[in-house]
Amino acid sequence: MGLTLFSTDGCHLCEQAWGLLEQMGLSNSTVLEDIINDERWLAAYAVRIPVLRHMDGRELDWPFTAADIIAFNREI
């Protein structure tokens, strides 16, 4: 599917977002990236996480629902 969830340790919203992906059966096909591991990610996402990014570069900012994720994956 080509999804990445940008997050960081101790972020309760990130935990909620990951839990939603797990409930939807998407956690195995989603890469979990900690923004602390890359200065560019930290600069881009520090106040926005959790952010779900599609492999085509589109991003979905929190808060999002299962319906939002389904629509996000259908967009072209």
C-alpha positions in Angstrom: 0.0 0.0 0.0 3.0 2.3 0.5 2.0 4.2 3.7 4.4 5.8 6.3 3.3 7.0 9.7 5.5 9.7 11.1 5.5 9.7 14.9 7.7 9.7 17.9 7.9 7.9 21.3 5.6 9.2 24.0 3.1 10.7 21.6 -0.3 9.6 22.6 -1.9 10.8 19.4 0.6 8.8 17.4 -0.3 5.7 19.5 -4.0 6.3 18.7 -3.1 6.7 15.0 -1.1 3.4 15.0 -3.9 1.7 16.8 -6.4 2.8 14.1 -4.0 1.4 11.5 -3.8 -1.9 13.4 -7.6 -2.1 13.7 -7.9 -1.6 9.9 -5.3 -4.3 9.2 -2.9 -1.8 7.7 -0.1 -1.9 10.3 1.8 -4.7 8.5 1.9 -2.6 5.3 2.7 0.7 7.0 6.2 1.9 7.9 6.4 3.5 11.3 9.1 6.3 11.3 10.2 8.1 14.4 10.9 11.8 13.4 13.7 12.0 15.9 15.8 9.8 13.6 16.1 12.4 10.8 16.6 16.2 11.2 14.4 16.9 8.1 11.5 14.9 9.5 11.9 16.6 12.9 11.8 20.0 11.2 8.8 19.1 9.0 6.7 17.1 11.4 7.5 18.2 15.0 4.2 20.0 15.6 2.2 18.0 13.1 2.5 14.4 14.1 1.1 11.9 13.6 1.1 12.3 9.8 0.3 9.5 7.4 2.1 9.8 4.1 1.3 7.9 0.9 4.2 6.7 -1.3 3.1 9.3 -3.9 3.9 12.1 -1.4 0.4 13.0 -0.3 0.0 13.5 3.4 -2.9 13.1 5.8 -2.7 15.1 9.1 -4.2 14.0 12.4 -7.0 13.8 13.3 -8.1 11.2 10.8 -10.6 8.4 10.9 -10.8 5.0 9.2 -13.1 6.6 6.6 -10.5 9.3 6.0 -7.8 6.7 5.5 -9.9 4.7 3.1 -10.7 7.9 1.1 -7.0 8.9 1.3 -5.9 5.6 -0.3 -8.5 5.9 -3.0 -7.4 9.4 -4.2 -5.3 9.5 -7.3 
